[in-house]
Amino acid sequence: MLTINGITVRLGGRTILDRATATIRPKSRVGLIGRNGAGKSTLMKVMIGQLEADDGEIEMPKRTRLGYIAQEAPSGDATPFDTVLAADTERAELMIAAEDYSDMDRLGEVHERLLAIDAYGAPSRASKILLGLGFDEDMQARPLDSFSGGWKMRVALAALLFSEPDVLLLDEPSNHLDLEATLWLENFLKDYSGTLVVISHERDLLNNVVDTILHAEGGRLAQYAGGYDDFERQRAERAAQLAAAKASQDAQRARLQDYIARNSARASTAKQAQSRAKMLAKMQPIAAMADDPSLSFAFPSPSELKPPLITLDMAAVGYNDTPILRKVNLRIDPDDRIALLGRNGNGKTTLARLIAAQLPAMEGAMVATGKMRVGYFTQYQVEELHGDDTPLQHMSRAMEGHSPAAVRAQLGRFGFSGDKATTVTSKLSGGERARLALALITREAPHLLILDEPTNHLDVDAREALVQALNEYDGAVILISHDRHMVELTADRLVLVDDGKAVDYAGSIEDYIDFVLGRNQPKAETKPKAPKGSKAREDAKALKKATDEAEKESLRLAEQRSELDRAMFDPSGADPQYARLSMSELSQRRAKVAAALEEAEARWMALAEKLEREAA
């Protein structure tokens, strides 16, 4: 049992945590969530002893092994494989002791312990963890200093997972991962045998892995059973209850004030009025759950351009005269919503830079509409913001020549109004800096938005606001993201970047996830059995079966579309599985169902006509 007892932390004169209290059961999987700046990382630092609380304490059994990624990434000449193996310090010490033959009794104990902890299977386990996080065999043998900071952080994560602590503490573990590695991590955490506490804004990870939500808000912690969707539903119910209680209290307060005003001066009712005045003074006000008015995304609408915006014809692109991608054929229209899939290092960002005209086509051709404006977002832009400047100063420089009202309006679209516009950037949270970068790249109303991992440092609420803004945006979107919830709700076209190519992916994001995880794959072909009876009769039976199945599929999709319509326009009568979805999610899902229904009906009609011809 890990108990958080009244933790209070003050930093820079501001109270971050205020008597925060919670209990974490052994082997539970806890998602620690909350808005940026709510104190999640602060609490985790208190748990590992990196930060001392002003008041309160963390209680846990003695000899509990806590695991947490260090802030500095590993470096040096050691390989990722050796670094991960060395993370199990007990194994490393025992392996050294096993080479000492001077004490035979001790040697026997050492070998027994090595067998007990499966020390000889450790190299295979270390390699599998690294492979899951994107390191192939060659990469596992390269020195750490040959990797970028993001890849070094993957090594740190691999070492932590390999060490198997009793309590595994993870702070935004997917920030340096691609979709494929995120899916692997999610499945690894599902099977983790110890206690897990993870700070994450990945809705799918929180739904699929955790069994408890700890919500940090206003310095306190509230505990909810289940995953993120369960938390949202319970919190919505609580908000409704609070709103009703507040309305009831406000009405009671008004009645008391009216009585006191009318009866205080009368001798016959003065005591009753005085009694009601005491009751009014003792009444604790009920605060409604606060919304954050600064949480905002609104992309300005671009002018209309005729399609296509960009055409790539047998294009090649790369660096230093070495192509990364070849023979790329791609057309981008003004209403396209494209997600680029593929592991990091396969060329997604390289393709995005070609489309943004930051890299030239080495071969083939790229033709772009002359009047097209492109907004290109990367994490580098967030990191390069001047910490001593305010959002207003950043935007005023970028929009030189525009009126102060236009500058303020663009900032306001992204939640920077009032004091927020004049707060120095170094004081903004990571999510707020990301919003500022988005405000800067969209100041000229681009026709094409290229977003490379835009959700890093955004909390769940901010991600939902970004999804809604993208769905309302009138231009084209190219998205690179490991957040499959965002990909599913935003993209209607998938392009797989792999093996030096970039090609349209025919399936859905669910199909791609199944492909990455090796699920629901077609089985190897087996030799067909000899047909029984007449071949014509067997063919007719197969055609009849296919027609019936197409009809059933059409009816199923039509019913699903009706249920979604009811959820959108009559929520009270909605199917429970749709009741928790937002309007943007419902709209996106209905569009997919409607498209699938149109295809199913066309297939049914074609099969039915063929069946009639065969029967004639």
C-alpha positions in Angstrom: 0.0 0.0 0.0 1.3 3.5 -0.9 -0.4 6.3 1.0 -0.3 10.0 0.2 -1.0 11.8 3.5 -1.9 15.5 3.3 0.9 16.5 0.9 1.4 20.3 0.6 4.0 21.7 -1.7 4.7 25.4 -2.3 7.0 26.6 -5.1 7.9 30.2 -5.8 5.2 31.4 -3.3 2.5 29.4 -5.1 0.7 26.4 -3.5 1.0 23.6 -6.0 -0.4 20.8 -3.8 -2.7 21.6 -0.8 -3.2 18.6 1.6 -3.4 16.2 -1.3 -4.4 12.7 -0.1 -4.9 9.4 -1.8 -4.4 5.6 -1.3 -2.8 3.4 -4.0 -3.4 -0.3 -3.6 -0.7 -2.9 -4.3 -0.5 -3.9 -8.0 -3.1 -1.3 -9.0 -2.7 0.7 -12.2 -3.2 4.4 -11.6 -3.5 7.2 -14.1 -2.5 10.5 -12.6 -4.2 13.2 -14.7 -5.0 16.9 -14.5 -4.6 20.1 -16.4 -1.1 21.4 -17.1 0.4 22.9 -13.9 -2.0 21.0 -11.6 0.9 19.4 -9.7 1.1 15.9 -11.2 4.9 15.9 -11.8 5.4 17.7 -8.5 3.6 14.9 -6.7 5.7 12.2 -8.5 8.9 14.0 -7.5 7.7 14.0 -3.9 7.0 10.2 -4.1 10.6 9.5 -5.2 12.2 11.9 -2.7 13.4 14.3 -5.4 11.3 17.1 -3.8 10.6 17.6 -0.1 7.0 18.4 0.8 6.2 21.4 3.0 3.8 19.3 4.9 2.4 15.7 4.9 4.2 12.4 4.0 4.3 9.5 1.7 3.9 6.1 3.4 5.0 2.8 1.8 6.4 -0.6 3.0 10.1 -0.7 3.7 12.4 -1.9 0.9 9.8 -0.9 -1.7 11.7 -0.3 -5.0 10.5 2.8 -6.8 11.4 3.2 -10.5 11.5 6.6 -12.2 13.2 7.9 -15.3 16.0 10.4 -14.5 15.8 13.8 -16.1 19.1 13.4 -17.9 19.2 10.9 -20.7 22.0 8.3 -20.6 25.1 9.0 -22.7 28.6 7.8 -23.5 30.1 4.9 -25.4 27.9 2.2 -23.8 25.3 0.6 -26.1 21.6 0.7 -25.5 21.7 -3.1 -24.9 24.5 -2.8 -22.2 22.7 0.2 -20.6 19.5 -1.7 -20.3 21.2 -4.9 -18.9 23.1 -2.8 -16.3 19.8 -1.4 -15.0 19.2 -4.6 -13.1 21.9 -3.8 -10.5 21.3 -7.0 -8.5 21.9 -9.1 -11.6 25.0 -7.1 -12.5 26.5 -7.5 -9.0 25.7 -11.2 -8.9 27.3 -11.8 -12.4 30.5 -10.2 -11.1 30.3 -12.3 -7.9 29.8 -15.5 -10.0 33.3 -15.0 -11.4 34.9 -15.2 -7.9 35.8 -18.8 -7.2 37.5 -18.2 -3.8 34.3 -18.8 -1.7 32.6 -21.9 -2.9 29.7 -21.7 -0.4 29.0 -18.1 -1.5 29.3 -19.2 -5.1 26.5 -21.7 -4.7 24.2 -19.0 -3.2 25.1 -16.6 -6.1 24.1 -19.2 -8.7 20.9 -20.1 -6.9 19.9 -16.4 -6.8 20.9 -15.9 -10.5 18.5 -18.8 -11.4 15.8 -17.4 -9.2 15.8 -14.0 -11.0 16.2 -15.6 -14.4 19.5 -13.8 -14.9 20.4 -15.9 -17.9 17.2 -15.0 -19.7 17.8 -11.3 -19.1 19.7 -10.5 -22.4 16.7 -11.9 -24.4 14.3 -9.8 -22.3 16.4 -6.6 -22.6 16.6 -7.1 -26.4 12.8 -7.6 -26.7 12.1 -4.4 -24.7 14.5 -2.4 -26.9 13.0 -3.9 -30.0 9.5 -3.0 -28.8 10.6 0.6 -28.4 12.0 0.8 -31.9 15.7 -0.4 -31.6 16.5 -3.0 -34.2 19.5 -5.3 -33.7 22.0 -2.8 -35.3 20.7 0.1 -33.2 21.0 -1.9 -30.0 24.8 -2.3 -30.6 25.6 1.4 -31.5 27.0 3.8 -28.8 24.5 6.0 -27.0 26.2 9.2 -28.2 25.3 8.3 -31.8 21.6 8.8 -30.9 19.4 12.0 -30.6 18.0 13.1 -27.2 14.6 11.5 -28.0 16.1 8.1 -28.7 18.3 8.3 -25.6 15.2 8.9 -23.6 13.8 5.7 -25.1 16.9 3.8 -23.8 16.2 5.3 -20.3 12.6 4.1 -20.5 13.7 0.6 -21.7 16.2 0.4 -18.7 13.4 1.4 -16.3 11.0 -1.2 -17.7 13.7 -3.9 -17.6 14.5 -3.2 -13.9 10.9 -4.2 -12.9 10.6 -2.0 -9.8 7.8 -2.7 -7.2 6.3 0.7 -8.1 6.7 1.9 -11.6 6.4 5.7 -12.0 6.1 7.1 -15.5 5.7 10.8 -16.5 4.4 11.1 -20.0 6.2 8.0 -21.3 4.9 8.3 -24.8 6.2 11.8 -25.5 9.3 10.5 -27.3 7.6 7.5 -28.9 5.9 6.9 -32.3 2.5 5.2 -32.6 4.0 1.8 -33.0 6.2 2.1 -29.9 3.2 3.6 -28.0 1.1 0.5 -28.8 3.9 -1.8 -27.7 4.3 0.1 -24.4 0.6 0.0 -23.8 0.6 -3.8 -24.1 3.7 -4.1 -21.9 2.0 -2.1 -19.1 -1.1 -4.2 -19.3 0.9 -7.2 -18.2 3.1 -5.3 -15.6 3.2 -7.3 -12.4 3.9 -4.4 -10.0 2.1 -1.2 -9.1 1.9 1.4 -11.9 1.5 5.2 -11.6 1.5 6.9 -14.9 1.1 10.6 -15.8 -0.4 10.5 -19.3 -2.8 12.5 -21.5 -3.2 9.5 -23.9 -6.9 8.7 -23.7 -6.5 5.3 -25.2 -3.6 4.3 -22.9 -5.7 5.5 -19.9 -8.7 3.5 -21.0 -6.8 0.3 -21.9 -4.2 0.1 -19.1 -5.3 1.8 -15.8 -7.9 0.7 -13.3 -7.9 3.9 -11.2 -7.8 7.6 -12.0 -6.2 10.2 -9.7 -7.4 13.6 -10.8 -5.3 16.6 -9.6 -7.2 19.8 -9.5 -7.0 22.9 -7.2 -4.1 21.3 -5.2 -6.2 18.3 -4.2 -6.6 14.7 -5.5 -9.8 13.0 -6.3 -10.0 9.3 -6.9 -12.2 7.6 -9.5 -12.6 3.9 -10.3 -11.9 2.8 -13.9 -10.3 4.3 -17.0 -10.5 7.8 -18.5 -14.0 7.4 -20.0 -15.3 6.2 -16.6 -13.7 9.3 -15.0 -15.3 11.6 -17.5 -18.7 10.1 -17.0 -18.4 10.2 -13.2 -17.1 13.7 -13.2 -19.9 14.9 -15.5 -22.4 13.3 -13.0 -20.6 15.1 -10.2 -20.7 18.4 -12.1 -24.5 18.0 -12.6 -25.0 17.3 -8.9 -22.9 20.3 -8.0 -24.8 22.6 -10.4 -28.1 21.4 -8.9 -26.9 21.8 -5.3 -25.6 25.3 -6.1 -28.9 26.3 -7.7 -30.8 25.0 -4.7 -28.4 26.9 -2.3 -28.6 30.1 -4.3 -32.4 29.9 -4.1 -32.3 29.3 -0.4 -29.8 32.1 0.1 -32.1 34.5 -1.8 -35.1 33.5 0.4 -33.1 34.1 3.6 -31.9 37.5 2.4 -35.4 38.5 1.5 -36.8 37.4 4.9 -34.0 39.2 6.7 -34.6 42.4 4.7 -38.3 42.4 5.3 -38.4 41.4 9.0 -35.2 42.8 10.7 -36.9 46.0 11.6 -40.1 44.4 13.2 -39.9 43.7 16.9 -42.1 40.6 16.6 -39.9 39.0 13.9 -36.5 40.4 14.8 -35.3 37.3 16.6 -36.3 35.1 13.7 -34.6 37.4 11.3 -31.5 37.4 13.4 -31.5 33.6 13.5 -31.8 33.4 9.7 -28.9 35.9 9.5 -26.7 33.5 11.5 -27.8 30.6 9.3 -26.9 32.7 6.2 -23.5 33.6 7.6 -22.6 29.9 8.3 -23.8 28.7 4.9 -20.7 27.5 3.0 -21.0 28.5 -0.7 -21.0 25.6 -3.2 -18.7 26.3 -6.1 -19.6 25.0 -9.5 -16.9 23.1 -11.3 -14.8 25.7 -13.1 -14.1 25.8 -16.8 -10.9 27.2 -18.1 -11.8 30.1 -20.5 -8.2 30.2 -21.7 -8.5 26.7 -23.3 -9.1 27.6 -26.9 -8.1 26.7 -30.4 -9.6 28.4 -33.5 -7.8 28.2 -36.8 -8.5 31.2 -39.1 -10.2 30.2 -42.3 -8.1 30.4 -45.5 -9.2 31.8 -48.9 -10.5 29.2 -51.4 -8.0 27.6 -53.8 -8.8 25.1 -56.6 -7.5 21.6 -56.2 -5.0 20.2 -56.1 -2.9 22.1 -53.6 0.2 19.9 -54.1 1.1 17.1 -56.5 4.1 14.8 -56.0 5.1 12.9 -59.1 7.7 10.1 -58.7 9.4 12.4 -56.1 12.5 11.5 -54.1 13.6 13.3 -51.0 16.4 13.0 -48.4 19.6 14.5 -47.1 23.1 15.0 -48.3 22.3 13.6 -51.8 21.0 10.4 -50.1 17.2 9.8 -50.7 15.2 8.6 -47.8 12.0 8.2 -49.8 11.7 7.4 -53.6 9.0 7.3 -56.2 6.4 9.2 -54.0 3.2 9.9 -55.8 0.8 12.0 -53.7 -2.0 14.5 -54.4 -3.2 16.9 -51.7 -6.6 18.6 -52.1 -7.9 21.6 -50.1 -10.2 19.3 -48.0 -7.8 16.5 -47.3 -7.2 15.2 -43.8 -4.1 12.9 -44.0 -2.3 11.1 -41.2 1.2 9.8 -41.9 1.9 6.4 -40.3 5.1 4.6 -39.8 7.9 4.2 -37.2 10.1 7.1 -36.4 13.1 7.2 -38.7 11.2 5.9 -41.7 10.7 9.4 -43.2 7.5 10.9 -42.0 9.1 14.2 -41.0 11.2 14.1 -44.2 8.0 13.9 -46.3 6.4 16.6 -44.3 9.4 18.9 -44.9 9.2 18.2 -48.6 5.5 19.2 -48.7 6.3 22.3 -46.7 9.1 23.2 -49.2 11.8 23.0 -46.6 13.5 20.2 -48.6 13.8 20.0 -52.4 12.7 17.1 -54.5 15.9 15.2 -55.5 14.1 13.4 -58.3 10.7 13.6 -60.0 8.6 16.7 -59.4 6.6 18.6 -56.8 4.0 21.1 -58.1 2.3 23.4 -55.6 -0.3 26.1 -56.1 1.5 29.5 -56.2 -0.9 31.2 -53.8 -0.9 28.4 -51.2 0.2 29.2 -47.6 1.5 26.5 -45.3 1.6 26.4 -41.5 4.1 23.9 -40.3 4.2 22.9 -36.6 7.1 21.1 -34.9 8.3 20.7 -31.3 11.4 22.6 -32.2 9.3 25.8 -32.7 8.0 25.3 -29.1 11.5 24.9 -27.8 12.9 27.9 -29.7 10.4 30.5 -28.3 12.2 33.3 -26.4 11.5 32.8 -22.7 11.8 36.5 -21.8 9.2 37.6 -24.4 5.5 37.6 -23.9 3.0 36.1 -26.3 2.0 39.6 -27.3 5.6 40.4 -28.2 6.1 37.2 -30.1 2.9 37.8 -32.2 3.6 41.6 -32.7 6.9 40.7 -34.3 5.4 38.0 -36.4 2.5 40.2 -37.5 4.5 43.4 -38.1 2.4 45.9 -40.0 -0.9 44.6 -38.6 -3.0 46.6 -36.2 -2.8 45.8 -32.4 -6.4 44.7 -32.6 -5.5 42.0 -35.3 -2.6 40.8 -33.2 -4.8 40.5 -30.1 -7.5 38.8 -32.1 -5.1 36.1 -33.3 -3.8 35.5 -29.7 -7.4 35.4 -28.5 -8.2 32.5 -30.9 -5.7 30.4 -28.9 -6.7 31.5 -25.4 -4.1 34.3 -24.9 -6.2 37.2 -23.6 -5.9 39.5 -20.7 -2.9 38.7 -18.4 -2.0 35.6 -20.4 -1.0 37.7 -23.4 1.5 39.7 -21.3 3.0 36.7 -19.3 6.6 35.9 -20.2 6.9 32.7 -22.1 9.2 31.1 -19.5 6.3 31.2 -17.1 3.9 29.4 -19.5 3.3 25.7 -19.2 4.4 23.3 -22.0 0.9 23.1 -23.3 0.5 26.9 -23.4 3.8 27.3 -25.3 2.5 24.7 -27.8 -0.7 26.8 -28.2 1.5 29.9 -28.8 3.5 28.1 -31.5 0.2 27.1 -33.2 -1.0 30.7 -33.0 2.2 31.9 -34.7 2.2 29.4 -37.6 -1.5 30.1 -38.4 -1.4 33.9 -38.2 -1.7 34.1 -42.1 -4.6 31.7 -42.4 -2.7 28.8 -44.1 -4.4 26.6 -46.7 -2.4 23.6 -45.4 -1.6 22.7 -41.8 1.3 20.3 -41.2 1.3 19.2 -37.6 4.2 17.0 -36.4 3.3 15.6 -32.9 1.2 18.6 -31.9 -0.2 16.9 -28.7 3.1 16.6 -26.8 2.6 18.6 -23.5 -1.1 19.1 -24.2 -3.5 17.7 -21.5 -6.5 15.7 -22.4 -8.9 18.7 -22.5 -6.5 20.6 -24.7 -6.3 17.7 -27.1 -10.0 17.5 -27.4 -10.2 21.2 -28.1 -7.5 20.8 -30.8 -9.5 17.9 -32.4 -12.6 20.0 -32.5 -10.7 23.0 -34.0 -9.1 20.8 -36.7 -12.5 19.4 -37.6 -13.9 22.9 -38.0 -10.9 24.2 -39.9 -11.5 24.7 -43.7 -8.1 23.9 -45.0 -6.1 20.7 -45.6 -4.3 18.9 -42.7 -1.3 16.6 -42.6 -0.9 15.0 -39.2 2.0 13.1 -37.6 0.9 11.9 -34.2 1.2 8.9 -31.8 -2.2 9.9 -30.4 -4.4 7.4 -32.2 -7.5 9.0 -30.7 -6.7 12.2 -32.5 -5.8 10.3 -35.7 -9.1 8.5 -35.6 -11.2 11.6 -35.1 -9.3 13.9 -37.5 -7.9 11.9 -40.4 -10.0 10.4 -43.2 -6.9 9.3 -45.3 -3.9 7.3 -44.1 -0.5 7.3 -45.8 2.0 4.6 -44.7 5.7 5.8 -44.8 7.8 2.7 -44.7 10.7 0.9 -46.6 11.6 4.1 -48.6 8.0 4.6 -49.9 4.9 6.6 -49.0 1.7 4.9 -50.1 -2.0 5.2 -49.3 -3.0 2.7 -46.6 -6.3 1.1 -47.5 -7.5 0.1 -44.0 -8.6 2.1 -41.0 -6.5 3.1 -38.0 -7.9 0.1 -36.2 -6.7 -2.1 -39.0 -3.3 -0.5 -38.8 -3.1 -1.1 -35.0 -4.1 -4.7 -35.5 -1.3 -5.0 -38.2 1.3 -3.5 -35.8 0.2 -5.8 -32.9 -0.1 -8.8 -35.2 -3.8 -9.3 -34.4 -6.6 -10.5 -36.7 -4.1 -11.2 -39.6 -5.2 -13.5 -42.4 -4.1 -17.0 -41.8 -1.7 -18.8 -44.2 -3.5 -20.3 -47.2 -4.4 -23.9 -46.9 -5.1 -26.3 -49.7 -8.8 -26.1 -50.5 -10.9 -29.2 -50.1 -12.4 -30.7 -53.2 -15.9 -29.3 -53.9 -18.9 -31.5 -53.2 -21.6 -32.0 -55.9 -22.0 -29.7 -58.8 -19.6 -26.7 -59.0 -22.5 -24.5 -60.4 -24.6 -25.5 -57.4 -21.8 -24.7 -55.0 -21.2 -21.3 -56.7 -24.9 -20.5 -56.5 -24.9 -21.3 -52.7 -21.8 -19.1 -52.2 -23.5 -16.2 -54.1 -26.7 -16.5 -52.1 -24.7 -16.6 -48.8 -22.7 -13.5 -49.9 -25.9 -11.6 -50.8 -27.5 -12.5 -47.4 -24.4 -11.3 -45.6 -24.3 -8.0 -47.5 -28.0 -7.4 -46.7 -27.3 -8.1 -43.0 -24.4 -5.7 -43.0 -26.4 -3.0 -44.7 -29.2 -3.4 -42.1 -26.7 -3.3 -39.3 -25.0 -0.1 -40.5 -28.4 1.6 -41.1 -29.4 0.8 -37.5 -26.0 2.1 -36.3 -26.5 5.3 -38.2 -30.0 5.8 -36.7 -28.5 5.3 -33.2 -25.9 7.9 -33.9 -28.6 10.3 -35.2 -30.5 9.8 -32.0 -27.4 10.4 -29.9 -26.7 13.7 -31.7 -30.3 15.1 -31.7 -32.0 13.3 -28.7 -29.2 12.5 -26.2 -31.8 11.4 -23.5 -32.8 8.4 -25.6 -29.3 7.6 -26.9 -27.7 4.2 -26.6 -25.3 4.2 -23.5 -22.3 3.4 -25.7 -22.8 6.7 -27.5 -24.0 8.8 -24.6 -20.4 9.6 -23.4 -19.1 10.8 -26.8 -18.7 14.4 -27.7 -20.6 16.0 -30.6 -17.4 16.1 -32.7 -16.8 12.4 -32.0 -20.4 11.5 -32.9 -20.2 13.5 -36.1 -17.0 11.9 -37.1 -18.3 8.4 -36.3 -21.6 9.0 -38.2 -19.6 10.1 -41.3 -17.7 6.9 -41.3 -20.8 4.8 -40.8 -22.6 6.6 -43.5 -19.7 6.0 -46.0 -19.6 2.3 -45.0 -23.4 2.0 -45.4 -23.2 3.5 -48.9 -20.5 0.9 -49.9 -22.4 -2.0 -48.3 -25.7 -1.1 -50.0 -23.9 -0.9 -53.4 -22.3 -4.3 -52.8 -25.7 -5.8 -51.7 -27.5 -4.4 -54.8 -24.7 -5.7 -57.1 -24.8 -9.2 -55.6 -28.6 -9.3 -55.6 -28.7 -8.4 -59.3 -26.1 -11.1 -60.1 -28.2 -13.6 -58.1 -31.3 -12.8 -60.1 -29.4 -13.2 -63.4 -28.0 -16.5 -62.3 -31.5 -17.7 -61.3 -33.1 -16.7 -64.6 
